[in-house]
Amino acid sequence: GLNHLSTWNDDEWLNAWAVSWVAHQLPRDPLHLLDANIYHPEPQALAYTEPLVIPGLMGAPLRWLGASPLLTYNVLVLLGFTLTALAMYALIVSWTGDHWAGLVAGALLAFSTPLLTRIPHLQILHLYWLPLAVLSLDRLMTRRRNRDAAWLGACVLGAGLTSGYLVVFVAFALGAAFIARIRDWWAP
């Protein structure tokens, strides 16, 4: 079952440890979240790997209820696929108004080769920040509301609290989306 399934490589154990560390440390000493118990006594050792703070927050209730680190990791894998599909669905429906196009796009992103070949890497499976950030930028450029700017900032922050690589991908995607839509920004 999900409590014992691990056939990939050691990265899933590292990710299981990272999300377990977040669940362990947040209620005890949140100001020292990065001072993980790996590479002791080196400070801020969690920064040496992907922080996985957002997935760690999602998995924390499972850990607090006694779920094993591997069960928590496996649930977060499934949750990552689901949330990534839903975020892409929301982006495409907002652009096209077509729910079927949203379903197809969500499924294509969630079950794309980059994600399916990176199952041990929880941080890439939680890719929902990318379509959500693009959606927020699109709304900011077309509606110019403060709340859309706040959502955009929250998406970039969420990406950074999930993965260092992911926040870089999001930043480049937002830059490309901004350049592609610059006329909308300068329109009256």
Phi, psi and chi 1 to 4 in degrees:
 res  aa     phi    psi   chi1   chi2   chi3   chi4
   1 GLY       - -174.7      -      -      -      -
   2 LEU   -64.4  -17.5  -70.2  177.3      -      -
   3 ASN   -76.9  -19.1 -159.5   29.4      -      -
   4 HIS  -128.3   -5.5  -56.4  -70.5      -      -
   5 LEU   -73.6  118.2 -176.9   61.7      -      -
   6 SER  -158.9  102.5  171.2      -      -      -
   7 THR  -125.3    6.5   59.6      -      -      -
   8 TRP   -90.3  -86.3  -61.9   99.2      -      -
   9 ASN  -159.6 -171.0   60.6   39.2      -      -
  10 ASP   -75.2   -9.8  -70.9  -23.6      -      -
  11 ASP   -63.6  -34.4  -73.7  -18.1      -      -
  12 GLU   -67.1  -29.8   72.6 -106.9    4.9      -
  13 TRP   -70.3  -38.2  -69.5  106.3      -      -
  14 LEU   -63.3  -44.2  175.2   63.2      -      -
  15 ASN   -67.7  -38.2  -72.6  -24.9      -      -
  16 ALA   -62.1  -40.7      -      -      -      -
  17 TRP   -64.3  -44.5  165.0   79.9      -      -
  18 ALA   -62.2  -45.8      -      -      -      -
  19 VAL   -69.3  -31.3  -63.0      -      -      -
  20 SER   -69.2  -36.7  -68.0      -      -      -
  21 TRP   -62.9  -43.9  174.1 -103.0      -      -
  22 VAL   -59.1  -46.6  170.5      -      -      -
  23 ALA   -63.6  -34.9      -      -      -      -
  24 HIS   -72.9  -47.0  166.4   81.6      -      -
  25 GLN   -83.1  -33.4 -169.9   68.0   -2.3      -
  26 LEU   -55.8  -48.3  -87.0 -180.0      -      -
  27 PRO   -74.9  -17.3   19.5  -25.4      -      -
  28 ARG   -91.6  -49.2  -71.9  168.2  178.7   77.6
  29 ASP  -157.0   75.4 -169.1    1.8      -      -
  30 PRO   -63.5  -24.1   19.0  -27.4      -      -
  31 LEU   -70.4  -16.7  -64.8  177.8      -      -
  32 HIS  -115.1   35.5  -68.7   99.7      -      -
  33 LEU   -59.0  -38.9  179.9   64.3      -      -
  34 LEU   -76.8  -13.4  -65.1  179.5      -      -
  35 ASP   -82.2   66.6  -67.8  -30.3      -      -
  36 ALA   -72.3  162.7      -      -      -      -
  37 ASN   -85.4   17.9   61.2   -3.1      -      -
  38 ILE  -102.1  145.7 -166.7  170.4      -      -
  39 TYR    59.5   31.5  -55.6  125.1      -      -
  40 HIS   -57.5  136.9 -177.7   76.6      -      -
  41 PRO   -96.9   18.6   36.6  -35.4      -      -
  42 GLU   -59.9  127.9 -172.3   66.3   25.2      -
  43 PRO   -75.9  154.1   26.6  -32.3      -      -
  44 GLN    54.5   40.6  -60.6 -173.6  -18.1      -
  45 ALA   -68.2  -23.0      -      -      -      -
  46 LEU   -63.7  -25.3 -172.8   62.2      -      -
  47 ALA   -69.3  -12.8      -      -      -      -
  48 TYR   -76.2  -13.9  -64.6  160.6      -      -
  49 THR  -128.7 -174.3 -172.9      -      -      -
  50 GLU   -68.1  133.5  -62.7  -69.3   -2.9      -
  51 PRO   -68.4  -35.8   20.7  -28.2      -      -
  52 LEU    50.1   35.9  -64.5  171.7      -      -
  53 VAL   -66.7  -44.6  173.3      -      -      -
  54 ILE   -65.3  -50.9  -59.8  -61.8      -      -
  55 PRO   -60.1  -34.2  -26.0   35.4      -      -
  56 GLY   -62.8  -38.6      -      -      -      -
  57 LEU   -65.9  -38.4  -71.8  170.6      -      -
  58 MET   -66.0  -37.3  -67.6  175.5  178.7      -
  59 GLY   -87.0  -11.8      -      -      -      -
  60 ALA   -55.7  -45.0      -      -      -      -
  61 PRO   -58.8  -35.9  -25.8   34.9      -      -
  62 LEU   -64.0  -45.1  -68.9  170.5      -      -
  63 ARG   -64.5  -40.7  -67.0  -67.9  -67.5  132.6
  64 TRP   -66.1  -27.5  -64.6  -24.6      -      -
  65 LEU   -86.4    0.7  -70.2  171.8      -      -
  66 GLY   101.0    6.4      -      -      -      -
  67 ALA   -66.2  147.3      -      -      -      -
  68 SER   -70.3  158.8   73.0      -      -      -
  69 PRO   -57.4  -38.3  -26.0   34.5      -      -
  70 LEU   -71.0  -38.4 -168.2   56.9      -      -
  71 LEU   -62.4  -44.1  173.0   60.7      -      -
  72 THR   -60.6  -45.4  -56.5      -      -      -
  73 TYR   -58.1  -47.7  163.4   84.9      -      -
  74 ASN   -64.8  -37.6  -75.6  -33.9      -      -
  75 VAL   -65.3  -39.8  168.6      -      -      -
  76 LEU   -67.5  -30.6  -70.9  171.4      -      -
  77 VAL   -61.0  -50.9  164.5      -      -      -
  78 LEU   -62.7  -40.2  -63.2  173.6      -      -
  79 LEU   -65.4  -38.1 -168.5   58.4      -      -
  80 GLY   -62.0  -47.1      -      -      -      -
  81 PHE   -58.3  -45.9  -79.1  126.2      -      -
  82 THR   -64.8  -49.9  -56.8      -      -      -
  83 LEU   -66.8  -34.8  -67.7  175.6      -      -
  84 THR   -64.9  -43.7  -64.0      -      -      -
  85 ALA   -62.5  -44.0      -      -      -      -
  86 LEU   -65.5  -38.0  -70.9  172.7      -      -
  87 ALA   -66.4  -42.1      -      -      -      -
  88 MET   -67.1  -38.1 -177.2   54.9   97.3      -
  89 TYR   -55.9  -48.5  167.6   83.7      -      -
  90 ALA   -61.9  -41.6      -      -      -      -
  91 LEU   -63.2  -48.7  174.4   62.9      -      -
  92 ILE   -68.7  -39.4  -62.6  -56.8      -      -
  93 VAL   -63.9  -37.2  168.4      -      -      -
  94 SER   -66.8  -33.0   77.4      -      -      -
  95 TRP   -78.8  -40.8  -78.7  -10.6      -      -
  96 THR  -108.7  -24.0   66.7      -      -      -
  97 GLY    75.0    4.5      -      -      -      -
  98 ASP  -103.1  112.1 -173.0  -19.5      -      -
  99 HIS   -68.4  -33.8  -66.8  -79.6      -      -
 100 TRP   -66.5  -40.3  -73.5  107.5      -      -
 101 ALA   -62.7  -38.6      -      -      -      -
 102 GLY   -63.7  -42.9      -      -      -      -
 103 LEU   -62.7  -44.4  -73.9  171.1      -      -
 104 VAL   -64.7  -46.4  169.7      -      -      -
 105 ALA   -63.4  -41.1      -      -      -      -
 106 GLY   -61.9  -44.1      -      -      -      -
 107 ALA   -66.6  -40.2      -      -      -      -
 108 LEU   -64.0  -39.4  -74.3  174.0      -      -
 109 LEU   -71.6  -48.5  178.2   60.5      -      -
 110 ALA   -63.6  -33.9      -      -      -      -
 111 PHE  -112.7   34.2  -59.2  105.9      -      -
 112 SER   -80.2  162.6   63.6      -      -      -
 113 THR   -57.4  -44.3  -59.2      -      -      -
 114 PRO   -58.8  -34.5  -25.0   34.0      -      -
 115 LEU   -80.8  -43.2  -89.8   64.9      -      -
 116 LEU   -68.1  -25.3  -70.7  178.2      -      -
 117 THR   -89.5   -0.5   58.4      -      -      -
 118 ARG  -122.1   29.5  -64.1  -75.7 -171.9 -137.3
 119 ILE   -56.1  -36.7  -70.2  176.2      -      -
 120 PRO   -65.3  -18.2  -20.0   30.8      -      -
 121 HIS   -98.6   90.5  -55.0  119.4      -      -
 122 LEU   -53.5  -35.7 -164.2   58.6      -      -
 123 GLN   -62.9  -32.0   60.6  -86.5   18.1      -
 124 ILE   -82.0  -27.1 -164.4   65.0      -      -
 125 LEU   -70.7  -22.1  -58.2 -179.6      -      -
 126 HIS   -94.0   56.4  -74.2 -107.1      -      -
 127 LEU   -84.5    2.0 -171.9   62.1      -      -
 128 TYR   -58.4  -22.1   42.3   83.1      -      -
 129 TRP   -63.5  -31.0  -63.4  114.6      -      -
 130 LEU   -65.3  -56.9  179.8   60.1      -      -
 131 PRO   -65.3  -32.3   11.9  -19.2      -      -
 132 LEU   -66.9  -37.5  -69.2  176.9      -      -
 133 ALA   -67.3  -42.2      -      -      -      -
 134 VAL   -64.0  -41.0  171.7      -      -      -
 135 LEU   -61.8  -43.5  177.4   59.9      -      -
 136 SER   -64.8  -41.4  -61.9      -      -      -
 137 LEU   -63.9  -43.4  176.7   66.7      -      -
 138 ASP   -58.7  -45.4 -177.8   61.6      -      -
 139 ARG   -67.4  -37.5  -71.5 -176.5  174.7  170.8
 140 LEU   -63.0  -41.9  177.1   62.0      -      -
 141 MET   -71.7  -30.4  -67.0 -180.0   82.6      -
 142 THR   -95.6  -30.8   56.9      -      -      -
 143 ARG  -108.6  -24.7  -61.0  177.0 -174.1  172.7
 144 ARG    55.5   48.8  -58.2 -164.6  177.5  158.6
 145 ARG  -104.8  148.2  -62.5  179.6  -55.1 -167.6
 146 ASN   -61.7  -36.5  -71.6  -22.5      -      -
 147 ARG   -66.8  -29.7   72.2  176.0  177.0 -175.2
 148 ASP   -70.4  -35.2  -65.0  -40.5      -      -
 149 ALA   -65.6  -40.3      -      -      -      -
 150 ALA   -64.9  -41.8      -      -      -      -
 151 TRP   -63.0  -40.5  -85.4  112.0      -      -
 152 LEU   -61.6  -45.7  178.5   58.8      -      -
 153 GLY   -61.8  -40.2      -      -      -      -
 154 ALA   -64.6  -37.9      -      -      -      -
 155 CYS   -66.4  -42.3  -70.4      -      -      -
 156 VAL   -65.9  -42.5  172.8      -      -      -
 157 LEU   -62.6  -44.6  177.8   62.8      -      -
 158 GLY   -60.2  -40.4      -      -      -      -
 159 ALA   -62.6  -42.7      -      -      -      -
 160 GLY   -66.3  -34.1      -      -      -      -
 161 LEU   -80.0   -6.7  -69.3  173.1      -      -
 162 THR   -98.2  -46.7  -60.6      -      -      -
 163 SER  -160.4  137.9  165.9      -      -      -
 164 GLY   -64.2  -40.0      -      -      -      -
 165 TYR   -66.7  -41.2  -66.0  110.0      -      -
 166 LEU   -62.9  -40.2 -178.4   56.8      -      -
 167 VAL   -66.2  -32.1   75.3      -      -      -
 168 VAL   -67.7  -45.0  171.4      -      -      -
 169 PHE   -58.8  -44.6  -64.2  153.3      -      -
 170 VAL   -62.9  -43.1  167.1      -      -      -
 171 ALA   -62.4  -43.5      -      -      -      -
 172 PHE   -66.9  -39.7  -85.2  100.1      -      -
 173 ALA   -64.5  -41.1      -      -      -      -
 174 LEU   -65.9  -38.9  -69.4  173.9      -      -
 175 GLY   -61.7  -44.7      -      -      -      -
 176 ALA   -65.6  -42.2      -      -      -      -
 177 ALA   -64.5  -38.6      -      -      -      -
 178 PHE   -64.4  -45.4 -179.2   79.4      -      -
 179 ILE   -62.9  -40.6  -69.8  169.0      -      -
 180 ALA   -66.0  -26.3      -      -      -      -
 181 ARG  -114.5   22.7  -57.5  -81.8  -52.3  -88.6
 182 ILE   -61.2  -30.0 -159.3  151.4      -      -
 183 ARG   -63.6  -35.1  -71.7 -176.0 -169.8  157.1
 184 ASP   -65.6  -35.1  -69.5  -24.4      -      -
 185 TRP   -67.8  -39.9 -175.0 -105.7      -      -
 186 TRP   -88.6   -5.9  -66.4  111.5      -      -
 187 ALA   -66.6  153.0      -      -      -      -
 188 PRO   -66.4      -   14.1  -18.0      -      -
